């Protein structure tokens, strides 16, 4: 019998001028980008945490601490690559990723396919195994006021 596991991930970063807006490894043209120790790719971070959670391997901070200069301005796709390796070393296959980016602006619908392709390629799965949705915060809270952006993800694994 197959063992099925599900993990949840979430990330938030401030928006700041002079920083790139990178989501799932794709740079989106924007006046504001995500501020953080690495490239602050909230989508990659949320997916990383979802995968680690499903495999009971801790969280992103345990594996890629923001106190380590090695990760300063790092490409967060590195986190996804290493996490996929760890998950597979535990005998799991990645079945599906479902994710949501919450960002007031810019509109992201034209970036759905490139982001899905980037995440799928990075994780070594088919594009049909990666779902990426976009929401605004309807002008409410820090996300709605364009002060921050959030991402949520669920990963489903089988062993």
C-alpha positions as CSV (number, residue, x, y, z in Angstrom):
1,X,0.0,0.0,0.0
2,X,1.3,3.5,-0.8
3,X,1.9,6.0,1.9
4,X,0.5,9.4,0.9
5,X,1.7,12.5,2.7
6,X,0.6,16.2,2.5
7,X,2.6,19.2,3.6
8,X,1.8,22.9,3.8
9,X,4.0,25.8,3.2
10,X,3.6,29.6,3.6
11,X,5.9,32.6,3.2
12,X,5.7,36.3,3.3
13,X,8.2,39.1,2.4
14,X,8.1,42.9,2.4
15,X,7.9,44.6,-1.0
16,X,10.7,47.1,-1.6
17,X,11.9,49.4,-4.4
18,X,15.1,48.3,-6.1
19,X,14.6,44.6,-5.6
20,X,13.5,42.1,-8.3
21,X,10.1,40.4,-8.1
22,X,11.0,36.7,-8.5
23,X,8.2,34.1,-8.3
24,X,9.0,30.4,-8.9
25,X,12.3,31.4,-10.5
26,X,10.7,33.8,-13.0
27,X,11.4,37.5,-12.8
28,X,8.2,39.5,-13.2
29,X,8.6,43.2,-14.3
30,X,7.5,45.4,-11.3
31,X,8.4,48.6,-9.6
32,X,8.5,46.7,-6.3
33,X,10.3,43.5,-5.6
34,X,10.6,41.1,-2.6
35,X,13.0,42.0,0.2
36,X,14.9,39.2,2.0
37,X,18.2,37.5,2.7
38,X,18.0,35.3,-0.5
39,X,16.2,36.4,-3.6
40,X,13.0,36.3,-1.5
41,X,11.1,34.1,-3.9
42,X,8.0,33.6,-1.7
43,X,6.6,30.9,-4.1
44,X,9.8,28.8,-4.0
45,X,10.0,29.2,-0.3
46,X,6.4,28.1,0.3
47,X,6.8,25.1,-2.0
48,X,10.1,24.2,-0.2
49,X,8.4,24.3,3.2
50,X,5.4,22.2,1.9
51,X,7.8,19.5,0.5
52,X,9.8,19.5,3.7
53,X,6.7,19.3,5.8
54,X,5.2,16.4,3.8
55,X,8.4,14.4,4.3
56,X,8.7,15.5,8.0
57,X,12.1,17.0,7.3
58,X,11.6,20.3,9.2
59,X,11.4,23.7,7.6
60,X,13.3,26.0,5.2
61,X,15.1,27.7,8.1
62,X,16.7,24.5,9.3
63,X,18.1,23.7,5.8
64,X,18.8,27.2,4.4
65,X,19.1,29.6,7.4
66,X,19.0,33.3,6.7
67,X,21.9,33.6,9.2
68,X,24.2,31.8,6.8
69,X,26.0,34.2,4.4
70,X,26.1,31.3,1.9
71,X,22.4,32.0,1.2
72,X,22.7,35.8,0.8
73,X,21.0,36.8,-2.5
74,X,20.8,33.1,-3.3
75,X,18.6,31.8,-6.1
76,X,15.7,30.1,-4.3
77,X,15.4,27.5,-7.0
78,X,18.5,26.0,-5.3
79,X,16.3,25.4,-2.3
80,X,13.8,23.5,-4.4
81,X,16.4,21.4,-6.1
82,X,18.0,20.3,-2.8
83,X,14.6,19.8,-1.1
84,X,13.5,17.5,-4.0
85,X,16.7,15.5,-3.6
86,X,16.0,15.1,0.2
87,X,12.4,14.1,-0.4
88,X,13.5,11.5,-2.9
89,X,16.3,10.2,-0.6
90,X,13.5,9.4,1.9
91,X,11.8,7.3,-0.8
92,X,9.1,9.8,-1.8
93,X,7.8,10.8,-5.2
94,X,6.4,14.3,-5.7
95,X,2.8,13.8,-6.9
96,X,1.4,17.3,-6.9
97,X,2.1,20.9,-5.9
98,X,-0.8,23.3,-5.4
99,X,0.1,26.9,-4.7
100,X,-1.3,30.4,-4.4
101,X,0.6,33.8,-4.7
102,X,-1.2,36.7,-3.0
103,X,0.0,40.0,-4.4
104,X,-1.9,43.2,-5.0
105,X,0.0,44.2,-8.1
106,X,1.2,43.6,-10.7
107,X,-1.3,41.2,-12.3
108,X,0.4,37.9,-12.7
109,X,-2.0,35.9,-15.1
110,X,0.5,36.2,-18.0
111,X,3.2,34.6,-15.9
112,X,1.3,31.4,-14.9
113,X,2.7,29.2,-17.6
114,X,6.4,30.3,-17.3
115,X,6.2,29.9,-13.5
116,X,4.6,26.4,-13.7
117,X,7.3,25.4,-16.2
118,X,10.1,26.7,-14.0
119,X,8.8,25.0,-10.9
120,X,8.1,21.7,-12.7
121,X,11.5,21.7,-14.4
122,X,13.3,22.5,-11.1
123,X,11.5,19.7,-9.2
124,X,11.8,17.2,-12.0
125,X,8.1,16.7,-12.5
126,X,5.6,17.2,-15.3
127,X,3.9,20.6,-15.6
128,X,0.5,19.0,-15.0
129,X,1.8,18.2,-11.4
130,X,2.2,21.9,-10.6
131,X,-0.7,24.3,-10.0
132,X,-0.1,28.0,-9.5
133,X,-2.9,30.4,-8.7
134,X,-2.9,34.2,-8.1
135,X,-5.0,36.3,-5.8
136,X,-5.1,39.9,-4.7
137,X,-5.9,40.9,-1.1
138,X,-8.7,43.2,-2.3
139,X,-6.9,46.2,-0.8
140,X,-7.0,44.7,2.7
141,X,-4.0,44.4,5.1
142,X,-0.3,44.7,4.3
143,X,-0.6,42.7,1.0
144,X,-3.6,44.8,-0.1
145,X,-1.7,48.0,0.7
146,X,1.3,46.7,-1.4
147,X,3.6,46.5,1.6
148,X,4.1,42.7,1.3
149,X,3.3,39.6,-0.7
150,X,2.5,36.0,0.5
151,X,2.5,32.6,-1.0
152,X,0.9,29.3,0.2
153,X,1.6,25.8,-1.1
154,X,0.5,22.2,-0.5
155,X,2.7,19.3,-1.6
156,X,1.5,15.8,-2.0
157,X,4.0,13.0,-1.8
158,X,3.8,9.2,-2.2
159,X,6.1,6.4,-0.9
